[in-house]
Amino acid sequence: MTTFLRTTSLSTHGAFTLPQRDYMSIAVFREEQEHIFASRWLCVGREELVAKPGQYMLVEIGVESLIVVRDRKGTVRALYNVCRHRGTRLCEEPCGELSETIQCPYHAWTYGLDGRLIGVPDQRELEGFDKADYPLIQAHVALWEGFIFINLAVEPEPFAEAFTPLLERVGKWNLPALKVGRRFEYDVRANWKLLFQNYSECYHCSPLHPSLVRLSPPTSGENDLVDGPILGGFMTITGQGGSLTRSGRACGVPVGDLSDDDRQRVYYYSIFPNMLLSLHHDYVMAHTFQPVAPDRTRIACEFLFHPDTLANPAFDPDDGAGFWDGVNREDWHICEMAQAGVQSRAYRPGPYSRRESLSAAFDRYYLSAMGE
């Protein structure tokens, strides 16, 4: 049986916010790219983005560019966007559909969708050359609940081990069957860690989110994952049968076979280092982060609905998605204000409240991931 703990029951004694360098140092940012983003499982989007063979999207991780594509046998691959000849980028468009091959625009080396080198002009001019020795380099791929994850490590932690805390928790929400009904993209002038810290607490909700606290009490949080790479729990919905929408009512059919308790809750989980997963009874919201600089993060926010909801002519995705777009923008703005403040010579790490216990837990895990 899952045990939930109130946010304020977790001690934050002696816990302070991170030092200034962790929010603004380019050296720290580069260390993060190497020690965290190049070795962890990163969510890069939904499988439906590459539903058919040949469909692809480009994914950027630090200086790396990868072609995430479904090959002719239906396997999703993450191919480094680097020709094996002179290192030229193969694809420029952020997404699209390839025919049977990927061809380098420089010297026309040609690859199959599985990464094999299958064509080289004037191969006879390359002495002792064997195409089998020059496939595209690939990253590891894992598919989970309709999401695509990639890992750049040579020998990554097995996905099932990394995601053990969530594997048995989310099945009720029927995630593989859900479809994207609305998507927002944001470019936020704030460090990625400020965004995780913000998501992990509702201490800020009363002053910042009046529309949210009207529907969900900011002190209602109880958490079942309180340490490690995956953190979170639930908050309650005030109105019986209601939802976190502009109307206050459910904006679609239940996404899965949920209990009465689960229909009165929203489960919020932060998944280190680049995903936030918010499980509502009538839709699911998923954020994915791409840190671009110490003070800049790109964010994609997708809203997933049951196919029956999407098929309803009266369905308005912005009842739920538009509600959260407003809340997101309030959060991004305050995080940008925090970024501006922590860059000041007046900034000193401040103490965490018990209502910020998961933010403190995130910091602990981040420091351990950085070897500190």
C-alpha positions as CSV (number, residue, x, y, z in Angstrom):
1,M,0.0,0.0,0.0
2,T,1.3,3.4,-0.9
3,T,2.2,5.7,2.0
4,F,1.6,9.4,1.7
5,L,3.2,12.0,3.9
6,R,2.2,15.6,4.3
7,T,4.6,18.0,2.8
8,T,5.1,19.8,6.1
9,S,5.9,16.6,7.9
10,L,9.2,16.4,6.1
11,S,12.1,18.2,7.8
12,T,14.0,21.0,6.0
13,H,16.1,21.9,9.1
14,G,19.4,23.2,7.9
15,A,18.4,23.2,4.2
16,F,19.2,26.3,2.2
17,T,18.8,27.2,-1.5
18,L,21.7,26.5,-3.8
19,P,24.7,28.9,-4.1
20,Q,24.8,31.5,-6.8
21,R,27.2,29.6,-9.0
22,D,24.8,26.8,-9.6
23,Y,22.3,29.2,-11.2
24,M,24.7,31.3,-13.4
25,S,28.1,29.7,-13.9
26,I,28.9,28.5,-17.4
27,A,31.4,26.1,-15.9
28,V,28.7,24.5,-13.7
29,F,26.3,24.4,-16.7
30,R,28.9,22.5,-18.7
31,E,29.5,20.1,-15.9
32,E,25.7,19.5,-15.7
33,Q,25.7,18.7,-19.4
34,E,28.4,16.1,-19.0
35,H,27.5,14.6,-15.6
36,I,23.7,14.7,-15.8
37,F,22.2,15.3,-19.3
38,A,24.7,13.1,-21.1
39,S,24.2,10.2,-18.8
40,R,20.5,10.2,-17.7
41,W,17.3,9.1,-19.4
42,L,15.8,12.2,-21.0
43,C,12.2,12.4,-22.2
44,V,12.1,13.8,-25.7
45,G,8.4,13.6,-26.6
46,R,5.5,11.2,-27.4
47,E,5.8,8.2,-29.7
48,E,3.0,9.6,-31.9
49,L,5.5,12.3,-33.1
50,V,7.2,9.5,-35.0
51,A,4.2,7.2,-35.5
52,K,5.1,6.1,-39.1
53,P,8.3,4.7,-40.6
54,G,10.3,7.7,-41.8
55,Q,8.8,10.2,-39.4
56,Y,11.5,12.0,-37.5
57,M,12.2,14.9,-35.1
58,L,15.5,16.5,-34.1
59,V,16.4,16.6,-30.5
60,E,19.1,18.8,-29.0
61,I,21.0,17.9,-25.9
62,G,23.7,20.4,-25.2
63,V,25.9,20.6,-28.3
64,E,24.5,17.3,-29.5
65,S,21.8,16.9,-32.2
66,L,20.0,13.6,-32.7
67,I,17.6,12.3,-35.3
68,V,14.8,10.4,-33.5
69,V,13.2,8.4,-36.3
70,R,11.1,5.2,-36.7
71,D,12.8,2.9,-39.1
72,R,11.2,0.6,-41.7
73,K,10.8,-2.2,-39.2
74,G,9.0,0.0,-36.7
75,T,11.9,0.5,-34.3
76,V,12.4,4.0,-32.8
77,R,16.1,5.0,-33.1
78,A,18.1,8.0,-31.9
79,L,20.8,8.6,-34.5
80,Y,23.5,11.2,-34.0
81,N,23.0,13.9,-36.6
82,V,26.6,13.6,-37.7
83,C,27.8,12.2,-41.0
84,R,30.6,9.6,-40.6
85,H,32.6,11.2,-43.4
86,R,33.3,14.8,-42.4
87,G,31.0,15.2,-39.5
88,T,28.4,17.4,-41.3
89,R,24.9,17.7,-39.9
90,L,22.6,15.5,-41.9
91,C,19.2,17.0,-41.1
92,E,18.3,20.7,-40.6
93,E,14.5,20.8,-40.4
94,P,13.2,20.2,-36.8
95,C,10.8,17.5,-37.9
96,G,9.5,15.8,-41.0
97,E,9.3,12.6,-43.0
98,L,12.2,10.8,-44.7
99,S,11.7,8.5,-47.6
100,E,13.9,5.4,-47.4
101,T,17.2,7.1,-46.6
102,I,19.1,9.9,-44.9
103,Q,21.6,11.6,-47.2
104,C,24.4,14.0,-46.2
105,P,24.1,17.3,-48.1
106,Y,27.8,17.7,-48.3
107,H,29.2,14.6,-50.2
108,A,26.0,12.5,-50.5
109,W,27.0,9.7,-48.1
110,T,23.6,7.9,-47.7
111,Y,22.3,6.0,-44.7
112,G,19.3,3.7,-44.0
113,L,16.8,4.7,-41.4
114,D,18.4,2.1,-39.1
115,G,21.7,4.0,-39.4
116,R,23.5,1.7,-41.8
117,L,25.8,3.3,-44.4
118,I,24.3,2.1,-47.6
119,G,25.8,4.4,-50.3
120,V,29.1,6.3,-50.9
121,P,29.8,8.0,-54.2
122,D,33.0,6.8,-55.9
123,Q,33.6,4.2,-53.2
124,R,36.5,2.8,-55.3
125,E,38.4,6.0,-54.4
126,L,38.4,4.9,-50.8
127,E,41.1,2.2,-50.5
128,G,40.2,-0.7,-48.2
129,F,36.9,0.9,-47.4
130,D,34.0,-1.2,-45.9
131,K,30.6,0.5,-45.5
132,A,29.8,-1.7,-42.5
133,D,32.5,0.1,-40.5
134,Y,30.8,3.5,-40.8
135,P,27.2,3.4,-39.5
136,L,25.7,6.4,-37.8
137,I,26.4,6.5,-34.1
138,Q,23.3,5.8,-32.0
139,A,22.1,6.7,-28.5
140,H,20.0,4.3,-26.4
141,V,16.2,4.5,-26.6
142,A,13.5,3.4,-24.2
143,L,9.7,3.6,-24.8
144,W,7.6,4.0,-21.7
145,E,3.8,4.7,-21.4
146,G,3.8,6.3,-24.9
147,F,6.9,8.5,-24.2
148,I,10.3,8.3,-25.9
149,F,13.4,8.5,-23.7
150,I,17.0,8.6,-24.9
151,N,20.3,8.2,-23.1
152,L,23.7,9.3,-24.4
153,A,25.8,7.2,-22.0
154,V,27.7,4.3,-23.5
155,E,26.4,1.9,-20.8
156,P,23.3,3.6,-19.2
157,E,21.5,2.6,-16.1
158,P,18.7,0.2,-17.3
159,F,15.6,2.2,-17.8
160,A,13.5,-0.1,-15.6
161,E,15.8,0.5,-12.7
162,A,15.9,4.2,-13.2
163,F,12.1,4.4,-13.3
164,T,11.3,1.8,-10.7
165,P,9.5,4.3,-8.4
166,L,7.0,5.2,-11.1
167,L,6.5,1.9,-13.0
168,E,3.6,0.7,-10.8
169,R,2.1,4.1,-10.1
170,V,0.8,5.4,-13.4
171,G,-0.8,2.5,-15.2
172,K,-4.3,3.6,-14.2
173,W,-4.0,6.7,-16.3
174,N,-3.9,4.7,-19.6
175,L,-1.0,6.8,-20.9
176,P,-0.1,4.8,-24.0
177,A,-3.6,5.3,-25.4
178,L,-3.8,9.0,-24.8
179,K,-3.2,11.5,-27.6
180,V,-1.8,15.0,-27.7
181,G,-4.6,17.5,-28.0
182,R,-2.7,20.7,-27.3
183,R,1.0,21.7,-27.2
184,F,2.8,24.9,-26.0
185,E,6.4,25.9,-26.3
186,Y,8.1,28.4,-24.0
187,D,11.6,30.0,-24.0
188,V,12.2,30.9,-20.3
189,R,15.1,33.1,-19.2
190,A,15.7,31.1,-16.1
191,N,17.9,28.2,-14.9
192,W,16.3,24.8,-15.3
193,K,16.7,24.0,-11.6
194,L,14.6,27.1,-10.6
195,L,11.8,25.5,-12.7
196,F,12.1,22.2,-10.9
197,Q,12.2,23.9,-7.5
198,N,9.1,25.9,-8.4
199,Y,7.1,22.9,-9.6
200,S,8.0,21.0,-6.4
201,E,6.2,23.3,-3.9
202,C,3.0,25.2,-3.5
203,Y,4.3,27.7,-0.9
204,H,4.1,30.2,-3.7
205,C,0.6,29.3,-4.9
206,S,-1.5,31.7,-2.8
207,P,0.3,34.9,-3.8
208,L,1.0,33.8,-7.4
209,H,-1.9,31.6,-8.7
210,P,-5.3,32.8,-7.6
211,S,-7.0,30.8,-10.3
212,L,-5.3,27.6,-9.1
213,V,-5.9,28.0,-5.4
214,R,-9.6,28.6,-6.1
215,L,-9.8,25.0,-7.4
216,S,-7.1,23.2,-5.4
217,P,-6.0,24.1,-1.8
218,P,-2.3,25.0,-1.7
219,T,-1.8,23.2,1.6
220,S,-3.4,19.9,0.5
221,G,-0.2,18.3,-0.7
222,E,0.7,14.7,0.3
223,N,3.7,12.9,-1.1
224,D,4.7,9.3,-1.7
225,L,8.1,9.9,-3.4
226,V,10.2,12.2,-1.1
227,D,13.8,11.3,-1.9
228,G,15.8,10.4,-5.1
229,P,15.4,11.3,-8.8
230,I,11.6,11.1,-8.9
231,L,9.6,13.3,-6.4
232,G,6.0,14.1,-5.8
233,G,2.5,13.1,-4.7
234,F,-1.0,14.6,-5.0
235,M,-3.0,17.7,-4.3
236,T,-6.8,17.7,-4.0
237,I,-9.4,19.2,-6.2
238,T,-12.0,21.3,-4.2
239,G,-15.2,20.8,-6.2
240,Q,-16.7,17.3,-6.2
241,G,-16.3,16.0,-9.8
242,G,-14.4,19.1,-10.8
243,S,-11.1,19.6,-12.5
244,L,-8.3,22.2,-12.9
245,T,-9.9,24.0,-15.9
246,R,-11.1,27.4,-16.7
247,S,-14.7,26.2,-16.1
248,G,-13.9,24.2,-13.0
249,R,-15.5,21.2,-14.6
250,A,-14.0,18.1,-16.2
251,C,-13.1,18.9,-19.8
252,G,-13.2,15.3,-21.0
253,V,-13.9,11.7,-20.2
254,P,-11.7,10.0,-17.6
255,V,-8.4,9.0,-19.1
256,G,-8.4,5.7,-17.4
257,D,-10.1,3.4,-14.8
258,L,-9.6,5.7,-11.8
259,S,-10.9,5.4,-8.3
260,D,-13.1,8.1,-6.7
261,D,-10.1,9.3,-4.7
262,D,-8.0,9.7,-7.8
263,R,-10.7,11.7,-9.5
264,Q,-10.5,14.2,-6.7
265,R,-6.7,14.5,-6.9
266,V,-4.0,15.7,-9.3
267,Y,-0.7,13.8,-9.0
268,Y,2.5,15.8,-9.7
269,Y,5.8,14.1,-10.2
270,S,9.2,15.7,-11.1
271,I,11.4,13.2,-13.0
272,F,15.1,14.2,-12.9
273,P,16.5,15.8,-14.9
274,N,14.0,17.0,-17.6
275,M,10.4,16.0,-17.1
276,L,7.4,17.0,-15.1
277,L,4.4,14.7,-15.2
278,S,1.0,15.9,-13.9
279,L,-1.8,13.3,-13.8
280,H,-5.4,14.6,-13.8
281,H,-8.5,12.5,-14.1
282,D,-9.6,14.1,-17.5
283,Y,-6.2,14.9,-19.0
284,V,-2.4,14.5,-18.4
285,M,0.1,17.4,-18.6
286,A,3.7,16.7,-19.5
287,H,6.5,19.2,-19.5
288,T,10.0,18.5,-21.0
289,F,12.9,20.8,-20.4
290,Q,15.9,21.6,-22.6
291,P,18.5,23.7,-20.8
292,V,20.1,26.0,-23.3
293,A,22.3,28.2,-21.1
294,P,22.7,28.8,-17.3
295,D,19.9,31.4,-17.6
296,R,17.8,29.9,-20.3
297,T,15.5,26.9,-20.7
298,R,13.3,25.8,-23.5
299,I,10.1,24.0,-22.4
300,A,7.5,21.9,-24.3
301,C,4.2,21.4,-22.5
302,E,1.8,18.7,-24.0
303,F,-1.7,17.9,-22.9
304,L,-2.9,14.3,-23.4
305,F,-6.5,13.4,-23.7
306,H,-8.5,10.2,-24.2
307,P,-9.3,9.6,-27.9
308,D,-13.1,9.8,-27.0
309,T,-12.6,13.3,-25.7
310,L,-10.8,14.4,-28.8
311,A,-13.5,12.9,-31.0
312,N,-16.2,15.0,-29.2
313,P,-17.1,18.0,-31.5
314,A,-17.9,20.1,-28.4
315,F,-14.5,19.5,-26.8
316,D,-12.5,22.6,-26.0
317,P,-8.8,21.7,-25.3
318,D,-8.2,25.2,-23.9
319,D,-10.5,24.7,-21.0
320,G,-7.8,22.7,-19.4
321,A,-4.7,23.5,-21.5
322,G,-5.5,27.2,-21.6
323,F,-5.9,27.2,-17.8
324,W,-2.5,25.7,-17.3
325,D,-0.9,28.0,-20.0
326,G,-1.9,30.9,-17.7
327,V,-0.5,29.2,-14.6
328,N,2.7,28.2,-16.5
329,R,3.3,31.8,-17.6
330,E,2.9,33.0,-14.0
331,D,5.5,30.4,-13.0
332,W,7.9,31.2,-15.8
333,H,7.7,34.9,-15.0
334,I,8.4,34.5,-11.3
335,C,11.3,32.1,-12.1
336,E,12.7,34.7,-14.5
337,M,12.5,37.2,-11.6
338,A,14.3,34.7,-9.3
339,Q,17.0,34.2,-12.0
340,A,17.5,38.0,-12.1
341,G,17.7,38.1,-8.3
342,V,20.2,35.3,-7.7
343,Q,22.6,36.9,-10.1
344,S,22.9,39.9,-7.7
345,R,25.9,40.4,-5.4
346,A,23.2,40.7,-2.7
347,Y,22.1,37.1,-3.1
348,R,22.7,34.7,-0.3
349,P,21.2,31.1,0.0
350,G,18.0,31.3,2.0
351,P,16.4,28.7,4.3
352,Y,13.7,26.4,2.9
353,S,10.3,26.2,4.6
354,R,8.8,22.8,5.4
355,R,6.3,23.6,2.6
356,E,9.3,23.5,0.3
357,S,10.5,20.1,1.5
358,L,10.5,18.5,-2.0
359,S,12.4,21.5,-3.4
360,A,15.1,20.8,-0.8
361,A,15.0,17.1,-1.7
362,F,15.5,18.0,-5.4
363,D,18.6,20.1,-4.4
364,R,20.0,17.2,-2.4
365,Y,19.6,14.8,-5.3
366,Y,21.0,17.4,-7.8
367,L,24.2,17.8,-5.6
368,S,24.7,14.1,-5.4
369,A,24.3,13.8,-9.1
370,M,27.0,16.4,-9.5
371,G,29.3,14.5,-7.1
372,E,29.0,17.1,-4.4
